[in-house]
Every structure is written in C-alpha cells, then in structure tokens.
C-alpha cells in the first residue's frame, strides 16, 4: 500500500512539473517568430478575440493568464476544430465527447483571468453524438460569456449543409449570447439564420475568403434589405494589390507573396479566365510579377 501511495505521489509530481514546463514553453514562445506573429494585434483592430485550444484545464488556464495583458478583449476556447492532429490530442472538437472536461477547462479559465471567456463548439462529434445544447449549457454553468455554434458535426468537417435547427436549440437552452456559424454567405443568409434560430449574431468563415466586402454587404442588407453591388474588377484588383503589400510588410517578401497566391485564387473565383489565372499565380515570385499579371489579366 505504501509503495502504491508513493507511486501515486511521484506520478502527481511528475504531471504537475510537466504541466508547468508546457506552460513555460508556451509563454517563452510568445517571443518566438511564429507564435509572436499569431498573437500580433494591430492597433486599429477592436474588439479582438484571441483563441486558444487545449485539453488540460491547468495548462489552458495558465496560458490564458500568461497572455492576458496582451491588447485583446475576449478569450475564446476552441472546441470545434475538426483537424485530425488536433482531435487526436483530445483537443478541438474532440472535447465535445467529454462534457465534464469542458466544464473544468472553461471554469478554471474563467477564474484565472478577468476578461470574458467564450467557447466555439460544433453540432456534435458525429450524428450519433449531437450534443451542442448540452455543451452550451455546461459552458454557461462554468461561467462562459458566450458560445458560437457551427451547425456541422466534426465528422462533416465543412461538407453538407449546416444544421441551423441545432443553433436554435442552443439558443433556447441558454441565456448567454449565441453566435451562429455555418453557410452564412450573404446578407440574406445572415438574416435568415438569425430569423430561424434567434441567435444573437453570426460568424463568417470561408465566405470571407477573397470577399472582404461581405461584412459591408451584411451591414447594408441589414439596414436596407438591398444587396449592394459587387465590386468591379478594378476595385478587386486594387484590393488584391493592397492586400499583397500589407502581407509582404507583415510576413516578408518570400512568405508574403507565396501566401498571396491562395488569396488571389479566392478573390478571382468565378471571374472570367480565373482558372488560367490561378495556374499563372502559382508561378509568381514577387510583388512586381503579381502586379504585372493582374494588370494583364484583369
């Protein structure tokens, strides 16, 4: 019995030291190039929600405490990410399968910092485990300030149609604000989601790729019920070039221009000749080449 007790104590000490080491590594990485870039916040950005993911309540809460002084207003905990390497670690949408752990993570993080803590979840892990309303209630009980719900399961990833009915069920189950997510691609669909579900707001994801004007569209459609005209080719081209300049300024010439390739593909999706343009954009190596290509093709 004594040996078992000593073994338990040693294991406890080991895990506590491991947790402390992980947190210290994360906080030290704030100064590392990649992590610093992820945490970068422009002075004109407001309000800002900064998102963490993890599955250990102690580590998540300590990380939250360690970055609280950064200039963000809301801390979000990711419990919706479907990426295999995240799910394999028991993080992201894998947490939908562990309600008790969800409570521990949210509760401990809420107590660790002064800023509001929100949570992003999904409909459920799969069609056999649809529990968004249950998880949302747990988030509320643990002190969460709001919950965002993607109307697809983890198994769906981003395929199929988002289930807005689940978002309605979440809204009816909790009193904290509920943000709907999934298949909002226009001002019309945003209002339709809010009308059908009663949600307090909508979250735009992939629909903003190559279309930063969607937020203006949502605002104008909400006020007037009229869809504003899509930007002309010249405006799109100027937006792409401005985006490229900012990208290069932030990430450097080499990485900045290469990351712009996917953005240009999104900006030009559906435009005449966009398929051939995408082929050409993958060979662009500099801003000058990008500008020349866009002037030639658009």
C-alpha positions in Angstrom: 0.0 0.0 0.0 2.8 2.4 0.9 4.5 1.7 -2.5 1.3 2.5 -4.3 0.8 5.7 -2.4 4.4 6.8 -3.1 3.9 5.9 -6.8 0.8 8.0 -7.0 2.6 10.9 -5.3 5.5 10.6 -7.7 3.2 10.5 -10.7 1.3 13.5 -9.5 4.5 15.5 -9.0 5.7 14.4 -12.5 2.5 15.6 -14.2 2.5 18.9 -12.3 6.1 19.6 -13.4 5.2 18.6 -16.9 2.2 21.0 -17.0 4.4 23.8 -15.6 7.0 23.0 -18.3 4.5 23.1 -21.1 3.1 26.4 -19.9 6.6 27.9 -19.5 7.4 26.8 -23.1 4.3 28.4 -24.5 4.9 31.7 -22.7 8.6 31.7 -23.9 7.4 31.1 -27.4 5.5 34.4 -27.3 8.8 35.8 -28.2 9.4 33.3 -31.0 8.8 34.4 -34.5 5.8 32.2 -35.4 4.0 32.5 -32.1 4.6 36.2 -32.0 3.0 36.6 -35.4 0.0 34.6 -34.4 -0.5 36.8 -31.3 0.1 40.1 -33.2 -2.7 42.6 -32.9 -2.9 45.8 -35.0 -3.7 49.0 -33.0 -6.8 49.6 -35.3 -8.2 46.2 -34.6 -11.0 46.4 -32.0 -12.6 44.4 -30.5 -10.3 41.4 -30.8 -11.0 37.8 -29.7 -7.9 35.7 -29.2 -8.4 31.9 -29.4 -6.6 29.1 -27.5 -7.0 25.4 -27.8 -6.0 22.6 -25.4 -7.4 19.8 -23.3 -5.8 20.3 -19.9 -7.6 22.7 -17.7 -4.5 23.7 -15.8 -2.4 24.4 -18.9 -5.2 26.3 -20.7 -5.9 28.5 -17.7 -2.3 29.2 -17.1 -1.7 30.1 -20.8 -4.7 32.4 -20.6 -3.3 34.1 -17.5 0.1 34.4 -19.1 -1.2 36.3 -22.2 -4.0 38.3 -20.5 -2.1 41.6 -20.7 -2.0 41.5 -24.5 -4.3 44.0 -26.1 -7.3 41.7 -26.8 -10.8 42.0 -25.3 -12.1 38.4 -25.4 -10.5 35.0 -24.9 -12.1 32.2 -26.9 -11.5 28.5 -26.3 -11.6 26.3 -29.5 -13.8 23.2 -29.0 -14.8 23.0 -32.7 -11.6 22.4 -34.7 -12.0 19.2 -36.8 -8.4 18.8 -37.9 -7.1 15.2 -37.3 -3.9 16.1 -35.4 -5.9 18.4 -33.1 -8.7 15.8 -32.5 -6.1 13.1 -32.0 -4.7 15.0 -29.0 -8.2 15.2 -27.5 -8.5 18.9 -28.3 -10.8 21.0 -30.5 -14.0 19.2 -31.4 -12.8 16.0 -29.5 -13.8 17.9 -26.4 -17.5 17.6 -27.5 -17.2 14.0 -26.3 -16.1 14.9 -22.8 -18.7 17.3 -21.1 -17.0 17.0 -17.7 -13.7 18.2 -19.1 -15.4 21.0 -21.0 -16.7 22.3 -17.6 -13.3 22.0 -16.0 -11.5 23.9 -18.8 -14.0 26.7 -19.0 -14.5 27.1 -15.2 -10.7 27.2 -14.5 -10.0 29.6 -17.3 -12.9 32.0 -16.3 -11.5 32.1 -12.7 -7.9 32.6 -14.0 -8.5 35.8 -15.9 -10.6 39.0 -15.8 -11.5 39.1 -19.5 -14.7 37.4 -20.8 -14.2 33.8 -21.9 -16.2 32.4 -24.9 -16.3 29.0 -26.5 -16.6 27.8 -30.1 -18.3 24.4 -30.5 -19.9 22.3 -33.2 -23.3 20.5 -33.6 -21.6 17.4 -32.1 -18.8 15.0 -32.8 -20.9 12.9 -35.2 -24.5 12.2 -36.0 -24.7 9.7 -33.1 -23.5 12.3 -30.6 -25.3 15.6 -31.3 -24.9 17.4 -28.0 -24.4 21.1 -28.8 -27.2 22.3 -26.5 -25.8 20.2 -23.6 -22.3 21.5 -24.1 -23.6 25.1 -24.4 -25.4 24.7 -21.0 -22.2 23.4 -19.5 -20.3 26.4 -20.9 -22.8 28.7 -19.3 -22.7 27.0 -16.0 -18.9 27.2 -16.0 -19.1 31.0 -16.4 -18.7 31.3 -20.2 -19.7 34.7 -21.6 -21.0 33.4 -25.0 -20.9 30.4 -27.2 -20.5 30.2 -31.0 -22.1 27.1 -32.7 -21.1 25.7 -36.1 -24.0 23.7 -37.4 -22.0 20.8 -38.6 -20.5 17.8 -36.8 -16.8 17.1 -36.6 -17.3 14.2 -39.0 -18.8 16.5 -41.6 -15.9 18.9 -41.5 -17.2 21.6 -43.9 -19.3 19.3 -46.2 -23.0 19.1 -46.5 -25.4 21.6 -45.2 -25.1 23.3 -41.8 -27.9 22.4 -39.4 -29.4 25.7 -38.2 -32.0 23.9 -36.2 -29.3 22.9 -33.7 -28.3 26.5 -33.4 -31.9 27.3 -32.5 -31.9 24.6 -29.9 -28.8 26.0 -28.3 -30.3 29.5 -28.2 -33.3 28.1 -26.4 -31.2 26.2 -23.9 -29.0 29.1 -22.6 -29.3 32.7 -21.7 -25.8 33.8 -22.7 -25.3 35.2 -26.3 -25.3 32.6 -29.0 -23.4 33.2 -32.3 -24.5 31.1 -35.3 -22.0 29.8 -37.8 -22.3 27.8 -41.0 -23.5 28.6 -44.5 -23.7 32.3 -44.0 -22.6 33.6 -47.4 -24.5 36.8 -47.8 -26.6 39.4 -46.0 -29.7 37.5 -46.9 -28.5 34.2 -45.4 -27.3 36.1 -42.3 -30.7 37.5 -41.7 -32.3 34.1 -42.5 -30.2 32.4 -39.9 -31.0 35.0 -37.2 -34.7 34.8 -38.0 -34.8 30.9 -38.0 -32.6 30.4 -34.9 -33.0 33.6 -32.8 -29.2 33.7 -32.5 -27.6 37.0 -31.3 -25.1 37.3 -34.1 -23.5 35.4 -37.0 -19.9 34.3 -37.6 -18.5 34.5 -41.1 -15.8 31.9 -42.0 -14.9 30.7 -45.5 -17.4 33.2 -47.2 -14.9 36.0 -46.3 -12.1 34.3 -48.3 -11.5 36.6 -51.2 -14.6 38.6 -50.3 -13.8 41.1 -47.6 -16.8 43.1 -48.8 -19.2 40.6 -47.3 -19.2 42.4 -44.0 -20.3 45.7 -45.7 -22.9 43.6 -47.5 -24.3 42.3 -44.2 -24.4 45.7 -42.7 -26.1 47.3 -45.7 -28.6 44.4 -46.3 -29.5 44.5 -42.6 -30.4 48.2 -42.9 -32.0 48.4 -46.3 -32.8 44.9 -47.4 -31.0 45.6 -50.6 -27.8 43.8 -51.8 -25.1 46.2 -52.6 -23.4 45.7 -56.0 -20.3 43.5 -56.0 -17.0 45.5 -56.6 -15.9 46.0 -60.2 -12.8 44.3 -61.5 -10.7 47.4 -60.9 -11.7 47.6 -57.3 -11.0 43.9 -56.8 -7.6 44.3 -58.4 -6.7 47.2 -56.2 -7.8 45.3 -53.1 -5.6 42.4 -54.1 -2.6 44.6 -54.6 -3.1 46.4 -51.3 -3.6 43.0 -49.6 -0.3 41.9 -51.1 1.6 45.0 -49.9 0.3 44.5 -46.4 1.0 40.8 -46.5 4.6 41.4 -47.6 5.0 44.2 -45.0 3.8 41.8 -42.2 5.4 38.5 -43.3 8.3 39.5 -45.6 8.7 39.2 -49.3 9.3 35.5 -49.6 6.4 34.2 -47.4 4.1 37.1 -48.1 3.9 36.7 -51.8 3.6 33.0 -51.6 0.7 33.2 -49.2 -1.0 35.7 -51.5 -1.3 33.0 -54.2 -4.3 31.4 -52.4 -5.8 34.7 -51.7 -5.7 35.8 -55.3 -7.4 32.5 -56.2 -10.2 33.3 -53.8 -10.5 36.9 -54.9 -10.9 35.8 -58.6 -13.1 32.7 -58.1 -15.9 32.8 -60.6 -14.4 35.6 -62.7 -13.8 35.0 -66.4 -10.4 33.4 -67.0 -9.9 32.6 -63.3 -8.8 29.0 -63.9 -5.9 30.1 -66.1 -5.1 33.0 -63.7 -4.8 30.5 -60.9 -2.2 28.5 -62.9 -0.2 31.6 -63.5 -0.4 33.0 -60.0 1.3 29.9 -58.6 4.4 30.9 -60.5 4.5 34.5 -59.2 7.7 35.2 -57.1 7.4 38.9 -56.4 5.0 41.8 -55.9 6.1 43.3 -59.3 5.2 40.0 -61.0 1.9 39.9 -59.3 1.1 43.5 -60.3 2.1 42.8 -63.9 0.0 39.6 -64.0 -3.2 41.3 -62.6 -2.8 44.3 -64.9 -2.5 42.0 -67.8 -5.4 39.6 -66.9 -8.0 41.9 -65.2 
